[in-house]
Amino acid sequence: MAGGQERVLRRRIRSVNSTRKITKAMELIAAAQIPRALARITANRPYRDGLRRVVLEAIEGDRFSARRLVELPEHVGVASVFVVSGDRGLSGPYNNQNLRAGERLVAELRAQGTQVRLAVAGKKAAPYYRFRGLEVERSFAGFVERPTYADAQAIARYLATPFMEGEVHQVLLVSTRYHSAGRQAVEVRQLLPFVVDEAPEAPAEGLAGYTEFEPEVAKLLVDLAPRALESEVFSALLEGAAAFLTGQQRAMAAATENADELGRTLTRKMNQARQDAITTEIMEIVGGAEALRSGK
């Protein structure tokens, strides 16, 4: 009996060690990719802030022409909700936090009488919402861990077209904002209409009419608005990728530690089973020897 238990424990130890190798490898891969993801965020930030500042100056230059891009109607009839998640799991709470925040947002909008058009990024999002009875109008996947600007352009085009045509009155984004390695937070942001208060402060002379625009502001914003939306979506994808990799590194590090602890526990049990087997064999030998001696 003890020998059979020892064989079972040996198989479990081998399985745990194999799993540990996988989790350790995934931890190291995520750790190696995080600096690259953070470098992309840093490189993109000046472009995003600069473009946002130009849009702000254009809007302040002719508020009447830009009123449709900055004024939210009293009643939002149709809203687009775009949720950023991951293509894979094993990343701690990253996916669940974003998906649940998107689910709550959809419920709140519907409670206000707003029709919701739901779009997602990441392979984990569409099955999650469909299982809960929410229709996903468009799903983007396959690039969330390493997004390109072309991916952001495709998403921004999908979000901006119905808004510019008047079919959608509000565009909302649910994503994870990457503050630091120890702090990431799920945020709900309004992409369209533009929220002027959230834009970086522009120079006072620019807002006072110092900047001149050619062509006129109304025509300029037709080109600037989609570019600004692309920049915001790209920034959200980059920060989401960094948050995903950070969550994956932590989750795999915890899994590796658990595998080490489980391996030590199983090894102790196996040694104890081996000692029990040896003790049993010794007792049988001694008992046999005593029986022979008694027979003589």
C-alpha positions as CSV (number, residue, x, y, z in Angstrom):
1,M,0.0,0.0,0.0
2,A,2.8,2.4,0.9
3,G,4.6,1.6,-2.3
4,G,1.6,2.4,-4.4
5,Q,1.2,5.7,-2.6
6,E,4.8,6.5,-3.2
7,R,4.3,6.0,-7.0
8,V,1.3,8.3,-7.0
9,L,3.2,11.0,-5.2
10,R,6.1,10.7,-7.6
11,R,3.7,11.3,-10.5
12,R,2.2,14.3,-8.8
13,I,5.7,15.7,-8.1
14,R,6.7,15.3,-11.8
15,S,3.4,17.0,-12.8
16,V,4.0,19.9,-10.4
17,N,7.6,20.4,-11.6
18,S,6.4,20.5,-15.2
19,T,3.8,23.1,-14.4
20,R,6.4,25.1,-12.5
21,K,8.6,25.2,-15.6
22,I,5.8,26.6,-17.6
23,T,4.8,29.3,-15.1
24,K,8.4,30.3,-14.5
25,A,9.0,30.7,-18.3
26,M,5.8,32.8,-18.7
27,E,6.9,34.9,-15.8
28,L,10.3,35.6,-17.3
29,I,8.8,36.3,-20.8
30,A,6.3,38.8,-19.3
31,A,9.1,40.5,-17.3
32,A,11.2,40.8,-20.4
33,Q,8.3,42.4,-22.4
34,I,7.3,44.9,-19.8
35,P,10.1,47.4,-20.4
36,R,9.4,47.4,-24.1
37,A,5.7,48.1,-23.4
38,L,6.6,51.0,-21.1
39,A,9.0,52.4,-23.6
40,R,6.2,52.5,-26.2
41,I,3.9,54.3,-23.7
42,T,6.6,56.9,-23.0
43,A,7.4,57.4,-26.7
44,N,3.7,57.9,-27.6
45,R,2.9,60.3,-24.8
46,P,4.3,63.5,-26.4
47,Y,2.4,62.9,-29.6
48,R,-0.9,62.2,-27.8
49,D,-0.5,65.3,-25.6
50,G,0.5,67.5,-28.4
51,L,-2.4,66.4,-30.6
52,R,-4.8,66.9,-27.8
53,R,-3.5,70.4,-27.2
54,V,-3.9,71.3,-30.8
55,V,-7.5,70.0,-30.8
56,L,-8.2,72.1,-27.6
57,E,-6.8,75.2,-29.2
58,A,-8.9,74.7,-32.3
59,I,-12.0,74.1,-30.2
60,E,-11.4,77.2,-28.1
61,G,-10.7,79.2,-31.3
62,D,-14.2,78.5,-32.7
63,R,-16.4,77.0,-30.0
64,F,-19.6,77.4,-32.1
65,S,-18.2,75.4,-35.0
66,A,-16.9,72.7,-32.7
67,R,-20.0,72.5,-30.5
68,R,-21.0,69.1,-31.8
69,L,-17.6,67.7,-30.9
70,V,-17.6,69.0,-27.3
71,E,-21.3,69.2,-26.3
72,L,-23.1,66.1,-25.0
73,P,-26.9,66.1,-25.7
74,E,-29.2,66.3,-22.7
75,H,-30.5,62.8,-23.5
76,V,-28.0,60.3,-25.0
77,G,-30.1,58.1,-27.3
78,V,-27.3,55.8,-28.5
79,A,-23.9,55.2,-26.9
80,S,-20.9,53.2,-28.1
81,V,-19.0,51.3,-25.4
82,F,-15.6,50.0,-26.2
83,V,-14.0,47.6,-23.7
84,V,-10.3,46.7,-23.8
85,S,-9.3,43.2,-22.5
86,G,-6.7,40.6,-23.2
87,D,-6.3,37.9,-25.8
88,R,-5.2,35.4,-23.1
89,G,-5.9,34.7,-19.5
90,L,-3.4,33.9,-16.7
91,S,-3.0,37.6,-16.0
92,G,-4.5,37.9,-12.5
93,P,-7.6,40.2,-12.2
94,Y,-6.8,42.2,-15.4
95,N,-9.5,40.7,-17.7
96,N,-12.2,40.4,-15.1
97,Q,-11.8,43.9,-13.8
98,N,-12.2,45.4,-17.3
99,L,-15.0,43.2,-18.3
100,R,-17.0,43.7,-15.2
101,A,-16.6,47.4,-15.4
102,G,-17.9,47.3,-19.0
103,E,-20.8,45.2,-17.9
104,R,-21.7,47.7,-15.1
105,L,-21.4,50.6,-17.5
106,V,-23.8,48.9,-20.0
107,A,-26.3,48.3,-17.3
108,E,-26.2,51.9,-16.1
109,L,-26.6,53.3,-19.6
110,R,-29.6,51.0,-20.3
111,A,-31.2,52.0,-17.0
112,Q,-31.1,55.6,-18.2
113,G,-32.9,54.6,-21.4
114,T,-29.8,54.7,-23.6
115,Q,-29.3,52.2,-26.4
116,V,-25.8,50.6,-26.2
117,R,-23.6,49.4,-29.0
118,L,-20.9,47.2,-27.5
119,A,-17.5,46.7,-29.1
120,V,-14.5,44.9,-27.5
121,A,-10.8,44.3,-28.0
122,G,-9.3,40.9,-26.9
123,K,-10.4,37.3,-27.3
124,K,-11.6,37.1,-23.7
125,A,-14.3,39.8,-24.0
126,A,-16.8,38.5,-26.6
127,P,-17.4,35.1,-24.9
128,Y,-17.7,36.8,-21.5
129,Y,-20.5,39.1,-22.7
130,R,-22.3,36.7,-24.9
131,F,-22.5,34.2,-22.0
132,R,-24.3,37.0,-20.0
133,G,-26.7,37.8,-22.8
134,L,-25.0,41.0,-24.1
135,E,-24.7,41.4,-27.9
136,V,-21.2,42.3,-29.1
137,E,-21.4,44.3,-32.2
138,R,-17.7,44.2,-33.1
139,S,-14.8,42.3,-31.7
140,F,-11.1,43.2,-32.4
141,A,-8.5,40.5,-31.4
142,G,-5.1,39.2,-32.0
143,F,-3.0,42.3,-31.3
144,V,-3.8,43.4,-27.8
145,E,-0.4,42.4,-26.3
146,R,1.5,44.2,-29.1
147,P,-0.8,46.8,-30.6
148,T,0.1,48.8,-33.6
149,Y,-1.1,52.2,-34.7
150,A,-2.9,50.6,-37.6
151,D,-4.9,48.6,-35.1
152,A,-5.9,51.8,-33.3
153,Q,-6.8,53.4,-36.6
154,A,-9.2,50.6,-37.4
155,I,-10.8,50.8,-34.0
156,A,-11.0,54.6,-34.1
157,R,-12.6,54.5,-37.6
158,Y,-15.2,52.1,-36.4
159,L,-16.0,54.3,-33.4
160,A,-15.8,57.7,-35.1
161,T,-17.9,57.0,-38.3
162,P,-21.3,56.5,-36.6
163,F,-20.6,59.5,-34.3
164,M,-19.8,61.8,-37.1
165,E,-22.8,60.6,-39.0
166,G,-25.1,61.3,-36.0
167,E,-26.0,57.6,-35.4
168,V,-24.2,57.6,-32.0
169,H,-24.2,60.5,-29.5
170,Q,-21.5,59.3,-27.1
171,V,-18.4,57.1,-27.2
172,L,-17.1,55.6,-24.0
173,L,-13.9,53.6,-23.4
174,V,-13.3,51.1,-20.6
175,S,-9.6,50.3,-20.1
176,T,-6.8,50.0,-17.6
177,R,-4.8,53.1,-16.9
178,Y,-1.1,52.2,-16.2
179,H,0.2,54.5,-13.5
180,S,3.2,52.4,-12.2
181,A,4.3,48.8,-11.7
182,G,2.4,48.7,-8.5
183,R,-0.7,50.6,-9.5
184,Q,-3.1,50.1,-12.4
185,A,-6.7,51.2,-12.3
186,V,-9.7,50.5,-14.5
187,E,-11.1,53.7,-15.9
188,V,-14.2,54.7,-17.9
189,R,-13.4,57.6,-20.2
190,Q,-15.5,59.6,-22.7
191,L,-13.8,59.7,-26.1
192,L,-16.5,61.5,-28.0
193,P,-17.6,64.2,-27.6
194,F,-14.2,65.5,-26.5
195,V,-14.0,66.4,-22.8
196,V,-12.2,69.7,-22.9
197,D,-11.5,69.8,-19.1
198,E,-9.4,66.6,-19.4
199,A,-7.1,68.0,-22.1
200,P,-3.6,69.3,-21.1
201,E,-3.4,72.9,-20.4
202,A,-2.5,74.9,-23.5
203,P,-0.6,78.1,-23.4
204,A,-2.8,81.1,-22.5
205,E,-1.9,83.0,-25.6
206,G,-3.1,80.0,-27.7
207,L,-6.4,80.0,-26.1
208,A,-6.6,83.8,-26.3
209,G,-6.6,83.8,-30.1
210,Y,-2.8,83.8,-30.7
211,T,-2.9,80.7,-32.8
212,E,-4.3,81.0,-36.4
213,F,-5.7,78.0,-38.1
214,E,-5.7,77.3,-41.8
215,P,-8.1,76.1,-43.1
216,E,-11.0,77.3,-40.9
217,V,-11.6,75.5,-37.6
218,A,-14.7,73.7,-38.8
219,K,-12.9,72.0,-41.6
220,L,-9.7,71.5,-39.6
221,L,-11.6,69.6,-36.9
222,V,-13.0,67.2,-39.4
223,D,-9.4,65.9,-39.9
224,L,-8.1,66.5,-36.4
225,A,-11.0,64.8,-34.5
226,P,-10.3,61.3,-36.0
227,R,-6.6,61.7,-35.5
228,A,-7.1,62.6,-31.8
229,L,-9.4,59.7,-31.4
230,E,-6.8,57.3,-32.9
231,S,-4.2,58.7,-30.5
232,E,-6.4,58.1,-27.5
233,V,-7.3,54.6,-28.6
234,F,-3.7,53.8,-29.2
235,S,-2.7,55.1,-25.8
236,A,-5.4,52.9,-24.2
237,L,-4.1,49.8,-26.1
238,L,-0.5,50.5,-25.1
239,E,-1.4,51.0,-21.4
240,G,-3.6,47.9,-21.5
241,A,-0.8,45.8,-22.9
242,A,1.6,47.0,-20.1
243,A,-1.1,46.3,-17.5
244,F,-1.7,42.8,-18.9
245,L,2.0,41.9,-18.9
246,T,2.4,43.2,-15.3
247,G,-0.6,41.2,-14.2
248,Q,0.7,38.1,-16.0
249,Q,4.1,38.4,-14.4
250,R,2.6,38.7,-10.9
251,A,0.2,35.8,-11.5
252,M,2.9,33.5,-12.8
253,A,5.3,34.5,-10.0
254,A,2.6,33.5,-7.5
255,A,1.9,30.3,-9.4
256,T,5.6,29.4,-9.4
257,E,5.8,30.0,-5.6
258,N,2.7,27.9,-5.1
259,A,4.2,25.1,-7.2
260,D,7.4,25.2,-5.2
261,E,5.5,25.0,-1.9
262,L,3.3,22.1,-3.2
263,G,6.4,20.3,-4.5
264,R,8.0,20.5,-1.0
265,T,4.8,19.3,0.6
266,L,4.5,16.3,-1.8
267,T,8.2,15.5,-1.3
268,R,7.8,15.3,2.4
269,K,4.7,13.1,2.0
270,M,6.7,10.9,-0.4
271,N,9.6,10.6,2.0
272,Q,7.2,9.7,4.8
273,A,5.6,7.0,2.6
274,R,9.0,5.6,1.7
275,Q,10.0,5.5,5.3
276,D,6.7,3.7,6.1
277,A,7.4,1.2,3.4
278,I,10.9,0.6,4.6
279,T,9.7,0.2,8.2
280,T,7.0,-2.2,7.1
281,E,9.5,-4.3,5.2
282,I,11.9,-4.4,8.2
283,M,9.1,-5.5,10.4
284,E,8.1,-8.3,8.0
285,I,11.8,-9.5,7.9
286,V,12.1,-9.4,11.7
287,G,8.7,-11.2,12.1
288,G,9.9,-13.9,9.6
289,A,13.2,-14.3,11.4
290,E,11.4,-14.6,14.8
291,A,9.1,-17.2,13.3
292,L,12.0,-19.3,12.0
293,R,13.7,-19.1,15.3
294,S,10.6,-20.2,17.2
295,G,10.1,-23.1,14.8
296,K,13.6,-24.4,15.5
